């Protein structure tokens, strides 16, 4: 698209387009294709020229859309090699989603021990946050996460069973977001978080090997897929004696 002429209108996918800036419309159209399985995590997208011809827009508009997707960690631009659907590998999860950082030393990815994984009717809170009908079946996971052998996080995760058929019978890996993407076609695109200071209950204290009443940081997170469907509710109770929560804005 030239800077002086009128902005072109993509003709290939009119149902997906509206009155937003054109590059945002192209971004949304590409995300929809990823959601529909046209390209899987780690796979390359067609070239900018191919996408522009397919969507009936300029290469510049496609480039701007892909740049926006890269800034959101939805795709990865590789110089001279093209653009790839982002994967939830350990490095990406560590730096994008795991925000606990040691007060001293290097950041490391925690190891996980799954203590339980069951399917059950959703509680009222689970149904509300995951936008489910009351008593819809969910998968509830409880696990402990450790760094250098020391338990630092006790986590409860709730997932809609319909989106993750068979997960409750699987051996769960350390990196669950990678499992969601590779086995169920669901990539975590964004999250919302609430932080709160709480005291360890007897159960929490036992799991984290601390005294009841120990101060904990509660991270209450809802994860959303590319099409903004809530796919996971996670409550993490974190020991912060030797760690802190770190995030980067802008």
Backbone as JSON, one array per atom type, in Angstrom:
{
  "sequence": "XXXXXXXXXXXXXXXXXXXXXXXXXXXXXXXXXXXXXXXXXXXXXXXXXXXXXXXXXXXXXXXXXXXXXXXXXXXXXXXXXXXXXXXXXXXXXXXXXXXXXXXXXXXXXXXXXXXXXXXXXXXXXXXXXXXXXXXXXXXXXXXXXXXXXXXXXXXXXXXXXXXXXXXXXXXXXXXXXXXXXXXXXXXXXXXXXXXXXXXXXXXXXXXXXXXXXXXXXXXXXXXXXXXXXXXXXXXXXXXXXXXXXXXXXX",
  "N": [[0.85, -1.19, 0.0], [0.66, 2.17, -0.89], [1.85, 5.28, 0.49], [0.44, 7.48, -0.31], [-1.84, 6.83, -1.7], [-5.28, 5.51, -1.58], [-6.17, 3.21, 1.0], [-5.98, -0.24, 0.36], [-8.53, -2.75, -0.05], [-8.84, -5.86, 1.38], [-9.73, -8.57, -0.6], [-10.06, -11.27, -0.42], [-11.06, -12.4, 1.93], [-13.68, -11.38, 2.94], [-15.52, -11.82, 5.0], [-14.1, -11.74, 7.31], [-13.35, -9.2, 7.77], [-13.53, -5.76, 8.8], [-14.11, -2.55, 10.1], [-11.73, -1.75, 11.17], [-8.22, -0.63, 11.32], [-6.44, -1.51, 8.36], [-4.19, -3.25, 8.51], [-4.65, -4.44, 10.96], [-6.92, -5.87, 10.42], [-5.89, -7.71, 8.62], [-4.06, -8.99, 10.34], [-5.92, -10.17, 12.13], [-7.2, -11.92, 10.37], [-5.12, -13.66, 9.7], [-4.55, -14.74, 12.21], [-6.94, -16.09, 12.66], [-6.69, -18.12, 10.75], [-4.54, -19.53, 11.83], [-5.72, -20.4, 14.21], [-7.63, -22.09, 13.09], [-6.04, -24.11, 12.24], [-4.49, -23.99, 9.95], [-1.77, -23.45, 9.9], [0.61, -24.89, 11.99], [2.1, -24.75, 15.35], [5.48, -23.77, 15.12], [5.61, -24.14, 12.39], [6.26, -22.71, 9.11], [4.88, -19.65, 7.85], [3.29, -18.74, 4.7], [5.11, -16.75, 2.25], [5.48, -13.15, 2.51], [4.75, -12.01, 0.08], [3.12, -14.01, -1.03], [1.05, -14.13, 0.87], [0.06, -11.52, 0.66], [-0.93, -11.52, -1.97], [-2.89, -13.47, -1.7], [-4.66, -12.34, 0.16], [-5.31, -9.98, -1.06], [-4.03, -7.52, -0.58], [-1.38, -5.12, 0.02], [2.18, -5.91, 0.17], [3.39, -4.42, 2.13], [1.32, -3.94, 3.95], [0.83, -6.56, 4.84], [3.32, -7.06, 5.99], [3.3, -5.22, 8.11], [1.21, -6.28, 9.61], [2.3, -8.77, 10.32], [4.48, -7.92, 11.8], [3.13, -6.82, 13.98], [2.02, -9.15, 15.03], [4.35, -10.5, 15.72], [5.3, -8.85, 17.75], [3.5, -9.5, 19.68], [4.25, -11.99, 20.31], [3.18, -14.07, 18.83], [4.03, -14.97, 16.41], [7.26, -15.76, 14.98], [9.83, -13.93, 13.61], [12.35, -14.72, 11.36], [15.39, -13.81, 10.26], [16.0, -13.82, 6.86], [14.86, -16.3, 6.62], [12.13, -16.42, 6.99], [8.75, -16.3, 8.37], [7.45, -17.76, 11.3], [5.02, -19.75, 13.03], [4.72, -19.19, 16.44], [6.18, -21.23, 18.97], [5.54, -22.85, 22.1], [8.07, -23.18, 23.54], [10.49, -24.05, 26.12], [12.13, -21.8, 26.64], [10.65, -19.6, 25.68], [8.33, -19.76, 27.28], [9.48, -19.44, 29.78], [10.46, -16.77, 29.78], [8.3, -15.26, 28.96], [6.01, -16.02, 30.42], [6.62, -17.1, 32.96], [7.25, -15.49, 35.81], [8.72, -15.38, 38.14], [11.71, -14.58, 39.64], [15.01, -15.26, 40.73], [16.41, -13.61, 43.6], [19.12, -13.5, 43.59], [21.51, -14.75, 41.26], [20.91, -16.71, 38.22], [17.98, -16.73, 36.14], [15.83, -19.54, 36.03], [14.11, -22.4, 34.63], [11.37, -23.83, 36.27], [11.04, -27.12, 37.75], [8.47, -29.63, 37.67], [6.1, -31.4, 39.68], [3.43, -33.42, 39.4], [0.74, -33.8, 41.46], [-1.93, -34.49, 41.48], [-4.48, -35.16, 39.05], [-7.5, -34.74, 37.84], [-10.8, -35.3, 36.45], [-13.74, -33.42, 36.76], [-16.93, -31.94, 37.78], [-17.26, -28.46, 37.08], [-16.56, -25.91, 39.47], [-18.44, -23.09, 40.76], [-16.82, -20.81, 40.53], [-14.85, -21.68, 38.72], [-16.44, -22.19, 36.45], [-17.38, -19.6, 35.89], [-15.0, -18.09, 35.34], [-13.89, -19.5, 33.22], [-15.84, -19.3, 31.4], [-17.98, -21.14, 31.18], [-20.86, -23.32, 31.19], [-22.76, -23.94, 34.19], [-21.45, -26.56, 36.2], [-20.21, -27.84, 34.06], [-17.88, -30.2, 32.81], [-14.56, -30.19, 33.94], [-10.94, -30.32, 33.85], [-8.88, -30.75, 36.55], [-5.85, -29.85, 37.87], [-3.27, -30.4, 40.2], [-0.17, -29.31, 41.21], [3.31, -29.23, 42.2], [5.92, -26.92, 41.94], [9.38, -26.7, 41.57], [12.58, -25.21, 42.21], [15.92, -25.82, 41.8], [15.57, -28.06, 43.39], [14.06, -27.2, 45.54], [10.79, -26.72, 46.75], [8.81, -24.16, 45.42], [6.48, -23.18, 44.36], [3.04, -23.81, 44.61], [0.51, -25.08, 42.7], [-2.74, -24.82, 41.29], [-4.61, -25.85, 38.58], [-7.17, -25.31, 36.21], [-8.99, -26.64, 33.55], [-11.08, -26.59, 30.63], [-12.65, -29.6, 29.98], [-13.64, -30.39, 27.49], [-12.03, -29.09, 25.65], [-9.64, -30.32, 25.98], [-9.5, -33.22, 25.45], [-8.85, -36.36, 26.88], [-6.61, -35.52, 28.28], [-6.44, -35.85, 31.05], [-5.62, -38.44, 31.34], [-3.07, -38.51, 30.49], [0.55, -38.47, 30.72], [1.83, -35.76, 32.24], [3.81, -33.12, 31.01], [6.55, -30.94, 32.03], [6.36, -28.42, 30.8], [3.45, -27.19, 30.23], [2.1, -25.43, 28.5], [3.34, -25.87, 26.07], [2.44, -28.47, 25.6], [-0.33, -28.0, 25.33], [-0.35, -26.63, 22.88], [0.92, -28.36, 20.99], [-0.38, -30.86, 21.22], [-3.11, -30.34, 21.34], [-3.69, -28.21, 19.75], [-3.96, -25.63, 20.76], [-2.81, -22.58, 21.4], [-1.43, -20.49, 23.87], [-2.12, -17.2, 23.85], [-2.42, -14.85, 25.27], [-2.64, -13.53, 28.63], [-4.38, -12.8, 31.7], [-3.68, -11.41, 34.87], [-3.9, -11.45, 38.44], [-2.53, -10.27, 41.4], [-1.84, -11.09, 44.79], [-1.2, -10.81, 48.29], [-1.03, -13.5, 50.51], [-1.64, -15.85, 53.21], [-0.15, -18.97, 54.05], [-2.17, -21.83, 54.06], [-2.79, -24.78, 56.05], [-2.69, -26.95, 54.3], [-1.41, -25.82, 52.05], [1.01, -25.13, 53.25], [2.05, -27.63, 53.91], [2.47, -28.7, 51.37], [4.41, -26.97, 50.35], [6.38, -27.21, 52.18], [6.69, -25.51, 54.43], [5.96, -23.43, 57.31], [2.59, -23.22, 58.55], [0.76, -20.25, 57.83], [2.84, -18.87, 56.7], [3.99, -16.22, 54.65], [2.78, -15.79, 51.36], [2.87, -15.25, 47.79], [0.11, -14.87, 45.83], [-0.72, -15.72, 42.59], [-3.1, -15.2, 40.34], [-4.24, -16.36, 37.46], [-5.69, -16.18, 34.22], [-5.63, -17.82, 31.19], [-5.66, -17.21, 27.69], [-6.65, -18.34, 24.44], [-5.65, -17.98, 20.94], [-7.96, -16.96, 19.74], [-9.1, -15.67, 21.83], [-10.48, -17.28, 23.63], [-11.04, -18.42, 26.9], [-8.85, -20.76, 28.24], [-7.53, -21.83, 30.36], [-7.45, -21.7, 33.89], [-5.39, -20.66, 36.4], [-4.06, -20.87, 39.59], [-1.44, -19.82, 41.42], [0.56, -20.33, 44.19], [3.12, -18.77, 45.71], [6.4, -18.93, 47.07], [8.38, -16.32, 48.23], [10.69, -15.7, 49.53], [13.34, -15.81, 48.64], [13.0, -14.95, 46.11], [11.56, -12.88, 43.52], [8.8, -11.21, 41.91], [8.84, -10.37, 38.56], [8.24, -8.16, 35.92], [7.99, -6.78, 32.61], [7.18, -3.78, 31.11], [5.89, -2.1, 28.22]],
  "CA": [[0.0, 0.0, 0.0], [1.46, 3.38, -0.93], [1.47, 6.22, 1.52], [-0.39, 8.56, -0.82], [-3.09, 6.35, -2.27], [-6.23, 4.96, -0.63], [-5.84, 1.89, 1.52], [-6.68, -1.27, -0.39], [-9.46, -3.58, 0.72], [-8.62, -7.28, 1.1], [-10.91, -9.14, -1.24], [-10.12, -12.72, -0.31], [-11.74, -12.87, 3.13], [-14.52, -10.28, 3.39], [-16.25, -12.12, 6.22], [-13.26, -11.53, 8.47], [-12.88, -7.83, 7.77], [-14.48, -4.79, 9.33], [-13.74, -1.15, 9.94], [-10.49, -1.49, 11.88], [-7.12, -0.42, 10.39], [-6.32, -2.65, 7.47], [-3.2, -4.23, 8.97], [-5.29, -5.18, 12.05], [-7.83, -6.83, 9.78], [-5.04, -8.78, 8.1], [-3.61, -9.71, 11.52], [-7.02, -11.01, 12.62], [-7.44, -12.98, 9.39], [-4.04, -14.64, 9.83], [-4.76, -15.44, 13.48], [-8.04, -17.04, 12.46], [-6.18, -19.28, 10.02], [-3.75, -20.32, 12.78], [-6.7, -21.05, 15.09], [-8.28, -23.15, 12.32], [-5.08, -25.18, 11.97], [-3.81, -23.88, 8.66], [-0.34, -23.55, 10.22], [0.78, -25.36, 13.36], [3.27, -24.17, 16.01], [6.76, -24.13, 14.54], [5.55, -24.19, 10.93], [6.4, -21.41, 8.46], [3.79, -19.05, 7.1], [3.69, -18.38, 3.35], [5.86, -15.51, 2.15], [4.69, -11.92, 2.52], [4.2, -11.83, -1.26], [2.02, -14.96, -1.19], [-0.06, -13.7, 1.73], [-0.5, -10.3, 0.09], [-1.74, -11.89, -3.13], [-4.04, -14.24, -1.22], [-5.59, -11.45, 0.85], [-5.63, -8.83, -1.88], [-3.49, -6.31, 0.02], [0.02, -4.91, -0.33], [3.17, -6.56, 1.03], [3.62, -3.55, 3.28], [0.26, -4.18, 4.93], [1.1, -7.87, 5.43], [4.5, -6.92, 6.85], [2.89, -4.53, 9.34], [0.41, -7.24, 10.37], [3.2, -9.77, 10.88], [5.26, -7.25, 12.85], [2.26, -6.73, 15.15], [1.92, -10.49, 15.59], [5.64, -10.8, 16.34], [5.39, -8.11, 19.02], [2.62, -10.19, 20.62], [4.82, -13.33, 20.47], [2.35, -15.06, 18.14], [4.89, -15.51, 15.35], [8.68, -15.45, 15.12], [10.45, -13.53, 12.35], [13.73, -15.18, 11.3], [16.04, -13.1, 9.17], [16.39, -14.62, 5.72], [14.22, -17.62, 6.63], [10.69, -16.29, 6.95], [7.97, -16.11, 9.59], [7.0, -19.04, 11.81], [4.09, -19.73, 14.16], [5.49, -19.34, 17.68], [6.02, -22.44, 19.77], [5.7, -22.63, 23.54], [9.22, -23.9, 24.06], [10.82, -23.68, 27.5], [12.69, -20.45, 26.72], [9.59, -18.61, 25.53], [7.47, -19.81, 28.47], [10.23, -18.91, 30.91], [10.61, -15.32, 29.76], [7.03, -14.57, 28.73], [4.93, -16.38, 31.33], [7.07, -17.41, 34.32], [7.76, -14.18, 36.21], [9.48, -15.45, 39.38], [13.13, -14.44, 39.35], [15.81, -15.3, 41.97], [17.03, -12.36, 44.01], [20.51, -13.63, 43.16], [21.7, -15.85, 40.33], [20.24, -16.67, 36.93], [16.61, -17.25, 36.03], [15.79, -20.92, 35.54], [12.77, -22.94, 34.45], [11.1, -24.74, 37.39], [10.62, -28.5, 37.51], [7.12, -29.81, 38.18], [5.63, -32.7, 40.15], [1.97, -33.45, 39.4], [0.23, -34.57, 42.58], [-3.24, -35.03, 41.11], [-5.07, -34.69, 37.8], [-8.8, -35.4, 37.82], [-11.91, -34.65, 35.76], [-14.82, -33.21, 37.72], [-17.77, -30.8, 37.42], [-16.68, -27.16, 37.42], [-17.13, -25.11, 40.55], [-19.02, -21.84, 40.27], [-15.74, -19.91, 40.14], [-14.24, -22.21, 37.49], [-17.38, -21.97, 35.35], [-17.42, -18.19, 35.57], [-13.76, -17.61, 34.76], [-13.65, -20.2, 31.96], [-17.03, -19.03, 30.57], [-18.64, -22.42, 30.97], [-22.14, -23.51, 31.85], [-22.56, -24.54, 35.51], [-21.19, -28.01, 36.32], [-19.49, -28.4, 32.91], [-16.73, -30.96, 33.3], [-13.24, -29.59, 33.78], [-9.8, -31.09, 34.34], [-8.25, -29.99, 37.63], [-4.49, -30.34, 38.11], [-2.54, -29.81, 41.32], [1.24, -29.67, 41.09], [4.33, -28.47, 42.92], [7.03, -26.52, 41.07], [10.6, -26.55, 42.38], [13.8, -24.69, 41.61], [17.08, -26.4, 42.48], [15.11, -29.04, 44.35], [13.26, -26.63, 46.62], [9.44, -26.32, 46.32], [8.6, -22.71, 45.48], [5.14, -22.84, 43.87], [1.96, -24.8, 44.63], [-0.38, -24.61, 41.63], [-3.97, -25.5, 40.91], [-5.0, -25.45, 37.23], [-8.48, -25.8, 35.78], [-9.09, -26.6, 32.09], [-12.3, -27.2, 30.1], [-12.37, -30.96, 29.49], [-13.99, -30.5, 26.06], [-10.93, -28.59, 24.84], [-8.45, -31.14, 26.22], [-9.94, -34.61, 25.63], [-7.81, -37.33, 27.16], [-5.45, -34.97, 29.0], [-6.37, -36.36, 32.42], [-4.99, -39.76, 31.31], [-1.73, -38.37, 29.94], [1.66, -38.08, 31.59], [1.93, -34.33, 31.98], [5.18, -32.62, 30.99], [6.83, -29.74, 32.79], [5.88, -27.29, 30.02], [2.07, -27.49, 29.83], [1.69, -24.62, 27.35], [3.81, -26.59, 24.89], [1.52, -29.6, 25.39], [-1.58, -27.47, 24.79], [-0.19, -26.25, 21.47], [1.3, -29.46, 20.11], [-1.31, -32.0, 21.27], [-4.51, -29.94, 21.26], [-3.84, -27.09, 18.82], [-4.36, -24.43, 21.49], [-1.68, -21.77, 21.83], [-1.74, -19.4, 24.79], [-1.75, -15.94, 23.21], [-2.41, -13.76, 26.26], [-3.12, -13.88, 29.97], [-4.65, -11.74, 32.67], [-3.21, -11.83, 36.17], [-4.15, -10.69, 39.65], [-1.57, -10.62, 42.44], [-2.35, -10.82, 46.13], [-0.46, -11.4, 49.4], [-1.88, -14.41, 51.29], [-0.94, -16.69, 54.19], [-0.25, -20.39, 53.72], [-3.03, -22.71, 54.84], [-2.09, -26.0, 56.46], [-2.45, -27.75, 53.1], [-0.38, -25.14, 51.27], [2.27, -25.21, 54.0], [2.56, -29.0, 53.77], [2.95, -28.88, 50.0], [5.6, -26.16, 50.13], [7.34, -27.52, 53.25], [6.89, -24.33, 55.27], [5.04, -23.37, 58.43], [1.31, -22.56, 58.29], [0.81, -18.82, 58.04], [3.95, -18.26, 55.94], [3.53, -15.29, 53.61], [2.89, -16.28, 49.98], [2.33, -14.42, 46.71], [-0.87, -15.59, 45.02], [-0.86, -15.26, 41.21], [-4.36, -15.71, 39.81], [-4.08, -16.12, 36.02], [-6.53, -16.81, 33.2], [-4.92, -17.85, 29.9], [-6.57, -17.16, 26.54], [-6.12, -18.82, 23.16], [-5.52, -16.96, 19.9], [-9.26, -16.33, 19.49], [-9.52, -15.11, 23.1], [-11.24, -18.22, 24.44], [-10.3, -18.8, 28.11], [-8.56, -22.19, 28.19], [-6.92, -22.29, 31.61], [-7.4, -20.85, 35.09], [-4.26, -21.15, 37.19], [-3.77, -20.14, 40.83], [-0.11, -20.2, 41.88], [0.95, -19.82, 45.51], [4.57, -18.7, 45.51], [7.31, -18.49, 48.12], [9.18, -15.23, 47.68], [11.79, -15.36, 50.45], [14.58, -15.61, 47.88], [12.62, -14.67, 44.73], [10.64, -11.75, 43.35], [8.0, -11.21, 40.69], [9.41, -9.36, 37.68], [7.58, -8.03, 34.63], [8.49, -5.66, 31.82], [6.11, -3.06, 30.42], [6.33, -1.27, 27.12]],
  "C": [[0.88, 1.23, 0.0], [0.97, 4.35, 0.1], [0.53, 7.28, 1.02], [-1.73, 8.11, -1.32], [-4.03, 5.84, -1.21], [-5.83, 3.57, -0.2], [-6.67, 0.84, 0.8], [-7.57, -2.07, 0.53], [-9.2, -5.03, 0.39], [-9.88, -7.9, 0.53], [-11.1, -10.6, -0.98], [-10.96, -13.19, 0.86], [-12.66, -11.78, 3.68], [-15.25, -10.55, 4.68], [-15.44, -11.79, 7.46], [-12.9, -10.06, 8.65], [-13.95, -6.87, 8.25], [-13.99, -3.39, 9.1], [-12.54, -0.78, 10.8], [-9.39, -1.16, 10.87], [-6.82, -1.69, 9.61], [-5.32, -3.69, 7.97], [-3.76, -5.04, 10.13], [-6.26, -6.22, 11.5], [-7.03, -8.01, 9.23], [-4.5, -9.63, 9.25], [-4.69, -10.67, 12.0], [-7.3, -12.17, 11.68], [-6.38, -14.07, 9.5], [-4.17, -15.43, 11.13], [-5.87, -16.47, 13.35], [-7.56, -18.28, 11.73], [-5.33, -20.16, 10.94], [-4.68, -21.08, 13.72], [-7.35, -22.23, 14.38], [-7.32, -24.25, 11.9], [-4.39, -25.12, 10.64], [-2.3, -24.01, 8.82], [-0.21, -23.9, 11.7], [1.99, -24.69, 14.01], [4.57, -24.7, 15.42], [6.78, -24.18, 13.03], [5.68, -22.8, 10.34], [5.1, -20.95, 7.83], [4.23, -18.86, 5.65], [4.43, -17.05, 3.34], [4.93, -14.31, 2.19], [4.03, -11.7, 1.16], [3.0, -12.75, -1.48], [0.8, -14.53, -0.36], [-0.73, -12.46, 1.18], [-1.4, -10.62, -1.1], [-3.01, -12.61, -2.7], [-5.1, -13.33, -0.61], [-5.97, -10.22, 0.05], [-5.19, -7.51, -1.28], [-2.03, -6.19, -0.4], [0.93, -5.69, 0.61], [3.43, -5.73, 2.27], [2.57, -3.76, 4.36], [0.45, -5.53, 5.61], [2.28, -7.78, 6.39], [4.13, -6.26, 8.17], [2.07, -5.45, 10.23], [1.3, -8.27, 11.05], [4.08, -9.17, 11.97], [4.43, -7.14, 14.14], [2.14, -8.1, 15.83], [3.21, -10.91, 16.28], [5.78, -10.1, 17.68], [4.52, -8.73, 20.1], [3.09, -11.62, 20.88], [3.95, -14.42, 19.87], [3.1, -15.71, 17.0], [6.32, -15.09, 15.65], [9.21, -15.11, 13.74], [11.91, -13.97, 12.37], [14.37, -14.62, 10.04], [16.48, -14.06, 8.07], [15.7, -15.97, 5.63], [12.7, -17.55, 6.62], [10.06, -16.09, 8.32], [7.35, -17.44, 10.01], [5.99, -18.84, 12.94], [4.89, -20.02, 15.42], [5.16, -20.65, 18.36], [6.19, -22.08, 21.23], [6.86, -23.49, 24.04], [9.59, -23.35, 25.43], [11.31, -22.24, 27.6], [11.6, -19.4, 26.61], [8.7, -18.59, 26.77], [8.18, -19.17, 29.65], [10.2, -17.39, 30.92], [9.29, -14.59, 29.52], [6.01, -14.82, 29.83], [5.38, -16.69, 32.76], [7.83, -16.2, 34.84], [8.53, -14.2, 37.54], [10.97, -15.5, 39.07], [13.91, -14.51, 40.67], [16.36, -13.92, 42.32], [18.5, -12.33, 43.62], [20.61, -14.83, 42.23], [20.85, -15.7, 39.08], [18.83, -17.24, 37.02], [16.67, -18.67, 35.48], [14.35, -21.41, 35.49], [12.5, -23.95, 35.56], [10.75, -26.15, 36.92], [9.28, -28.73, 38.21], [6.87, -31.25, 38.61], [4.11, -32.64, 40.24], [1.51, -34.36, 40.53], [-1.15, -35.16, 42.31], [-3.7, -34.41, 39.8], [-6.39, -35.44, 37.62], [-9.79, -34.61, 36.96], [-13.08, -34.58, 36.73], [-15.71, -32.08, 37.22], [-17.12, -29.5, 37.88], [-17.36, -26.55, 38.63], [-17.72, -23.84, 39.95], [-17.94, -20.89, 39.78], [-15.08, -20.37, 38.85], [-15.14, -21.96, 36.29], [-17.4, -20.51, 34.92], [-16.17, -17.74, 34.83], [-13.46, -18.26, 33.41], [-14.84, -20.08, 31.0], [-17.72, -20.32, 30.17], [-20.01, -22.42, 31.63], [-21.89, -24.18, 33.2], [-22.4, -26.05, 35.42], [-20.61, -28.64, 35.06], [-18.24, -29.09, 33.42], [-15.43, -30.23, 32.95], [-12.18, -30.6, 34.21], [-9.09, -30.21, 35.36], [-6.91, -30.64, 37.98], [-3.92, -29.64, 39.34], [-1.11, -30.27, 41.21], [2.12, -28.75, 41.92], [5.45, -28.16, 41.93], [8.23, -26.18, 41.95], [11.72, -25.94, 41.55], [14.98, -25.15, 42.46], [16.65, -27.3, 43.63], [14.26, -28.51, 45.48], [11.87, -26.25, 46.11], [9.25, -24.82, 46.49], [7.2, -22.29, 45.06], [4.21, -24.04, 44.03], [0.87, -24.29, 43.69], [-1.61, -25.48, 41.47], [-4.4, -24.96, 39.55], [-6.33, -26.08, 36.88], [-8.61, -25.57, 34.28], [-10.43, -27.17, 31.65], [-12.0, -28.57, 29.5], [-12.64, -31.08, 28.0], [-12.86, -30.03, 25.16], [-9.68, -29.47, 24.94], [-8.84, -32.6, 26.43], [-8.75, -35.55, 25.84], [-6.65, -36.81, 27.99], [-5.31, -35.57, 30.39], [-5.73, -37.75, 32.49], [-3.55, -39.7, 30.81], [-0.7, -38.14, 31.04], [1.98, -36.63, 31.27], [3.37, -33.86, 32.03], [5.33, -31.38, 31.87], [6.21, -28.51, 32.11], [4.47, -27.59, 29.5], [1.64, -26.67, 28.61], [2.16, -25.25, 26.04], [2.9, -27.76, 24.56], [0.21, -29.1, 24.8], [-1.47, -27.22, 23.29], [0.03, -27.48, 20.58], [0.28, -30.59, 20.08], [-2.76, -31.61, 21.07], [-4.74, -28.73, 20.36], [-4.25, -25.79, 19.47], [-3.13, -23.71, 22.01], [-2.16, -20.68, 22.77], [-1.21, -18.11, 24.18], [-1.63, -14.8, 24.21], [-2.92, -14.28, 27.59], [-3.54, -12.62, 30.71], [-4.25, -12.27, 34.03], [-3.66, -10.88, 37.26], [-3.18, -11.19, 40.71], [-2.11, -10.23, 43.8], [-1.43, -11.48, 47.16], [-1.41, -12.25, 50.24], [-1.0, -15.15, 52.3], [-1.17, -18.16, 53.86], [-1.22, -21.1, 54.65], [-2.22, -23.94, 55.24], [-1.74, -26.86, 55.25], [-1.34, -27.14, 52.24], [0.99, -25.3, 51.94], [2.89, -26.59, 53.86], [3.16, -29.2, 52.38], [4.26, -28.15, 49.75], [6.66, -26.34, 51.21], [7.72, -26.28, 54.05], [5.87, -24.37, 56.41], [3.71, -22.75, 58.01], [1.4, -21.08, 58.63], [1.94, -18.11, 57.33], [3.38, -17.37, 54.84], [3.8, -15.86, 52.22], [2.38, -15.2, 49.02], [1.38, -15.28, 45.9], [-0.95, -14.92, 43.65], [-2.07, -15.96, 40.62], [-4.39, -15.36, 38.32], [-5.12, -16.87, 35.19], [-5.78, -16.7, 31.88], [-5.94, -17.96, 28.77], [-5.88, -17.67, 25.29], [-6.06, -17.67, 22.15], [-6.84, -16.24, 19.62], [-9.91, -15.83, 20.77], [-10.53, -15.97, 23.87], [-10.44, -18.53, 25.7], [-10.1, -20.32, 28.14], [-7.94, -22.71, 29.47], [-7.1, -21.24, 32.7], [-6.36, -21.46, 36.01], [-4.09, -20.26, 38.42], [-2.46, -20.69, 41.37], [0.19, -19.53, 43.21], [2.46, -19.92, 45.6], [5.3, -18.24, 46.76], [8.24, -17.43, 47.54], [10.3, -14.8, 48.64], [13.07, -15.04, 49.7], [14.29, -15.29, 46.41], [11.71, -13.45, 44.7], [9.92, -11.89, 42.02], [8.49, -10.06, 39.82], [8.66, -9.35, 36.35], [8.11, -6.79, 33.93], [7.34, -5.06, 31.03], [6.69, -2.23, 29.3], [7.22, -1.99, 26.15]]
}
